[in-house]
């Protein structure tokens, strides 16, 4: 329990939000054509990775090993995703794997991605393919990465090759994953001065805009976006990394939502230290985030590209809040947003399995648990989230009358006016979560 919570308890007791709210309108079912997905990324899951910026960064962090060996176990993992009832499978096409040396493509790795896309489609799922999930080849790092203007040209050349290869296959294209975090990771991993930060930002913006036009030329009708990380108090900075400059060059608003913040809950600060498991989820924040982005771009649909919760090395959270609770709570609030007119078209859970969380295997996000450091067999063990997600997908929503485990936050950063002075539209039944 935080000191902030103690300090605001009296205020909360007298605020309008603390009173018993009237029951909300019926929570809308997810539409029949809703896209249910799982997310992962190549470097984090594949293992046996060639030279890249991140294999070099990982030398100074926890050993990468072979991650969860998705590169060799992908047929089974695709089956696990389909077993959930998912109809979208998101991963990344790793430039470092495909073009390990400038102008030299690895046909064996291309065959791997060809077969992965084929299996995703054969399982009745739609590929969501990320062209850049923060990883680039070692030779790009050697030429100066995004400081060098050649990188943008090289990136676009590679991107065109991949789009031409998978055009007409119903792909949902993501150019850059979380540009704000991409820039942050580069800053931390290889010291950059302020001028280099702006150089990289400008290069990503320019490259995304060119990629959007190229993809629509090569793969007409394919939706294109760049998913933005939601950053609570600093969200303005996150949006400024790329999103604000490309709103005319996206076909849907792609949002990654993990953490909110409020006067009762400032635990999101643990993200700065990588201790994600210490963060108290704030599911109702997603409702306000969806409404806010829709208000900004009312003509575009919204897709939740990533949403998930870390546990500490696979152990249960001390407060008893589990992955099934997390899934149902967040999806309840997505249903509330849909009922209020937000055009949400898809949701991806991050992630299908535990994987390498950019320097450590300790944060576990997987629907399937994989103990990379302790289990040489890398067995995929289902968490309680598997049954919960499967049930929500099959029933197009949470059970009728569902009451979120986490009560709505008071005075949330996501919408201070509504949550400090208004009533959060949720049933007044008692909440099981401890605050």
N, C-alpha and C positions, 0 to 999 in steps of 0.2 A: 504494500500500500504506500503510495507516494505522499510526501509532505504536502504537495499541491492539493491532493484529494482532501486531506485533513483540513487544510485552510479554506477550502471551498465548500465543505459539507453544509455549513450553515446557510450559505448563499443558495446552494442547490435546493435546500429544503423549502426556501421561500420563493423560488423562481417558478414561472408558469410551467416550465418543462417538467418540474417535479410533481405537478398535480396529475391526477388520473385523467388521461386523455380519452376522448370518446373513441370507440372502435373505428378503425379506418375502413375505407371502402374495400370491397372484396379484392384480394390480391390476384392479379391477372396471372393466368397460366402462361408459360412460355409458348410462343407461337410454334405451329407445327414445323415450320422451316428453320427453326433456330439452330445455330451451329454450336455443337458441343465439342470441345476439344481438349487436348493435352499439349503442353509445351515442353520443349527441351531445346538444347543447343548442341552443336557438334562437338566443340572443344570440351564442354563440361561433361559429356557422356561418352564420347566415342572411344577414347583411349588410343594407344599406338599412334600418337600425333606427331607429325613432321615438324621441322623447324618453323617457328612462328614467333611473333612478339610474346605470346602467352606461354609458350614452352620456355622461353627465356625468363619471363617474369616469375614463372613457377619455381625456377631454380632457387629463388630467394624466399620461397614460401613453403608450405607443407608439400611433401612429394606428390607429384601428379599420379605416379604409377600408370595404370591403364584405365583409370576411372572405373565406370561400370561396364566397360567393354561393349558399348553399343555397336561399335564398328563390326563386331563379329556376332553379336546377339540380337541384332535388330529384327530378324524375322519373329522371334518370340516376343519382343517388346511391342511390335506392331499388333500382334495378336492380343496382348494384354490391353492395349488401348481400345481395340475393337470390342473386347469383352466388356468394357465399361458401357458400351453403347455410343461411344464417341463417333462423330462423323467428320472431325477435323484433326489432323496430326501436324503439329508445328515442329520444325527443326531448322537447322541452318545448313547451307551449302558452303563448306569450308574452303575458302580460296587457297589457304596454305596447303591443304591436302590435294587440291585439284591442280594447282600450278606451283609446285615446289621450287621451280627455277623459272625465271622470266622466259616466257614463250614456250616452256616445256610442260605439257599436260600429262598427268599420270592416268593412263587409260584404265588401269585397274581400279583406281579410285572413282573415276567417272562411271565405271560399270557398277560399283557399289551404290552410288547415288541413283543411277538408273533403276537398279533393282529395288532400292528403298522406295522411290516414288511409285514404281509399279506395284509393290506390295501394299502401300498405303491406299492406292486406288482400288486394288483388288479386294481389299478389306472393307470397301464401301466408305472410305474416308477421303476427305479433300486435303491435298497438301497445302500447308501454309509454310512457305519457304523464305527464310531470312537470308539475305545476301551478305550481311555483315553483322555478326554478333560479337563485335569487339576484337576479332582476331584477323590478322593479316600475315602473309608469308614473311619468313626471315629476310628474304632479299628486299622486301618493301621496307622493313625496319632498317636495313643497312643503307638504303638510299635516303633515309630521313623521314620515313612514314608520312604523316599528313603535313609535315613542314615542306615537303618537296612537291611542287605542282605536278610532277609526273605521276604521283600516286593517284590523283583523281582520274587521270586519263587511263592509267592501268586498271583501276577499279571498274571504270565504265566499260572498258574493253572486255574484262572478265565477266561482268554482269550481263552484257549483251550475249556473250557466248552461252551462258547458263539459261537465260530467258529463251533464246532460240532453241535450246535443247529441250525445254519443257513447256514450250508454248502449246496452247490448245488442250491442256490437260487439267483445266479448272484450278490452276494454282492461284492462291492468294499470296501476293508478293509483299514482303516487308524489306525495305531498303536497309535502314540502319536501326538496330535495336537500341533503344534508350540512349539517344545522343548525349544527354547530359551526363549519364554514368560512364559512357564511352570516354568522354573528355576527362572526367574525374579520374578514371582508372589510369589513363595515360599520364595524367599529372602526377599521380602517386607512384606509378611504376617507373617512369623515366622523367626525372626532373625537367619541368618546362617553365620558361619565364612567361609573364603575362602576354607578351606579343605572340608567343607560340599558341597559347590558348585560343586567341582570336583567329589566328591563322587556321587552326584545326576546325574551329566552329564555322568559319566562312567556307572552308573546303567541303565540309559535310553538307552545308546548306546548298552550295552550288552543285555538288555531285548528286544529291537527292533530287533536285529539281530537274537535272538532265536525265537522271535515271527514270523518273516518272514519265517523261515524254518518250523516252526510248522504249520502256515496257509497253506503253499503250500503242506504240508503232509496231512492235514485234509481236505482242500477244494481246490483240485488241479485245476489249471487254474484261480483261483480268483486273481485279481490284488491287490497288497499290496504296500502301501507307508506310509510315514510320511510327512505331509505337512509342508513346511518351511515358516516362516514369512519373507517377504522381509523387510530389515531394512535400506535401503538407505545408508547413510554414514557409519553406523555401521554394514552393512550387513555381513562383514567378521566374526564378532563375532556371529551373528545369525546363520550363516551356521556352525560355529565351534561347536555349542551346540550339534548337532547330525548329520546334513546332510552330512558333509564332511566325516564322519566315516562310512556311511551306503550306499554310492552310488552303491555298489555292491549288496545291499539287498533292492532295491526298483524296482518296475515294471513300474513306471512312476514318473516324477518330479511333485510333488504337490506344487504349489505356492500360497501363500496368499499375494495379493498386494492391499494395501490401499493408500499408500502415497509415493511420490517421493520428490526429493529436487533438487534445482538448484541455481545458483547465483541470480536468480530472485525470488526464492521462498524457504524460509527456515522455512515455517510455520509448518513443521512436528515436530518442537520442542514442539508443544503443546501436542503431544502424551505423553510426560513425565509427564504432569499434569493431563492427562485424559480429557482435553478439545478438544476432537477430532473434534468438530464442527467448531473450529477455523482454521483448516487446509485447505489450498487451494489445491484441488485435482490436480494431474499432470498426466492425462490419458496417454500421450505419453510415460511416463516413463515405462508403462507396456510393450510397444513394445520392448524397449531395454532390459528390464529384461527377457522377454521371449527369445529373441535372445541370450542373454548372457548365460542363463542356458542351452539352447539347444546346444550352442557352447561347453560348458563344458562336456555335456553328449549327444553327437549326436545320440547315439543308442536308447535313450529313448524318448517316447512321453511326452507331457507336459499337465497337467490339472490345470486350475486355480480353486483351491478348495474354495477360498474365495475372494470376491471383493465387496466393498460397501462403503457407505459414511454416516457419522453421521450428523444429524441435532440437533440443540439445543432444546431438549424437544419437538420435532415435529414442531418447527417453521421454516418458510422459511429462507433460508440463506440471509444475507444482500445483497450479490452480485447478487441474483436472480438465482443462479445456482441450478437447481433442480435435483431430483433423476432420472428423465427421461433423462436429459442432461448427467448426470454422466454415466448412463448405455450405452447410445448410443456412447458417446465419447470413453469409454474404449473398447467397442466391435468393434468400428471402428478400433482401433489400434490392436486389436487381429486379425481382418481380414487382416490388413497390414502385421502382422507377419506371418500369414498363407501364404499369397501371396509371402513372402520372404523365404518360406521353413520351417518355424517352425512347428513341428508336434503337434499342439494343438488339443487335443481330447475332451476337456470339459471345461465348465465354470459354476461355482456356484455363485449365488448372495447371499451375506450375508446382511441381513437375510430375511426369509419369513415374520416374524413379528418383531416388536420391542420386546426387552426382557431385562433381567437383565445384564447390561454390567459390570460384575465383581465389583460391589460395588455401582452402581448407575443406575437409570432408565432415567437419563437425556440424555445421548447419544442415539439417535434413528437411527437405521440402517434399519428398516423394510420396505419391499414393502407395507406391511399393517401396519398402525399405530394402536398402542394399548396404551392407557393412563392408565397405571397400577395404578398410584397414584390418578388419578382424575375420573376414570370411573369404578365403581364397576361391571358393566356388561362386562368389558373387550372386548368391541366390536372391531372387526377387520375392520378398515376403509381403503380402498385402497388409496394409494398415486398415483401420476401421473406416478410413476415407473411401476405400474402394466400394464397399457396399453402399455407403451413403451417396456417392456420386452416381453409381449405377441406378439407384432408386430414383434420384431426382431426375435423371435423364429419362428413365422409363415412364415416369409419371408427369413429366413436363412441369416439374416444380416441387417445392417442399410440400409436406402433407397439409391438408386443409386444417386451418386453425393453429398452425405452427407458431410458437412463440420463440423468438430468438433467445439463445442462451445468454448472450451479452446484451445487457440493457443499453439503450441509446445513450451516447455520451452527452453530458451537459456542457454547453458552451464550446462546441467543436470548431476547430479552425476551418473545417470544410465549409461551414456556413454559420458564422457567428450570430447573424441576425435571427435566423430561424431557430437555432439551438440554444441561444442564451435567453431569448425573449419569447419564443414561440413554443408550440407543442410538436413533438416529433410524432409523425403519423404511424404509430405502432400499437398493437393491443396492450391494454393496461394490466395484463396478467403478470404474476410475479416472475422475476428472472432468476435463473439458476446460477448465474455467474457471481463470483465474489469480487467486490471492489472495496 
